[in-house]
Amino acid sequence: MFSNDHPREVDVMTGKLATRQIDETTLNALAQFFQKDVPILIDLYLKDSEKQLSKLKLHIEQQETKHIQRVAKELRQSSLDIGALRFSFIILSLEIALNEHRVQEWGRVLKVIEDHYRQVVDELATLRFAYTRSPSFATS
């Protein structure tokens, strides 16, 4: 489903190879474009994406196709903007399942979205901390 060319690093807790969830170049470009600090953008994304994910879950449970499409598109776009590229491609797989009327896959894809969202949140929290501690972090 996804290529193997995502940045990887060793997870210090497990010692295993971990895939980065956030493209920091994209995140920094967004910060420059809006002339906002990275932690502010991260906070805005997390607040909005949590709401969007809750709406997405509700609409999937109620099988409201038009609402699922709208919310999925909004969540995918904001995830692309913040640099959560892999996560946005997973959301795209839900949009494709919707367009192809594969209702039986919606719940499974939602579970994958929720699992990856937790990884995105964890990495954004780490980045937020790093940017908060060192404002010059973005330029290093």
Disulfide bonds with the S-S distance in Angstrom:
none
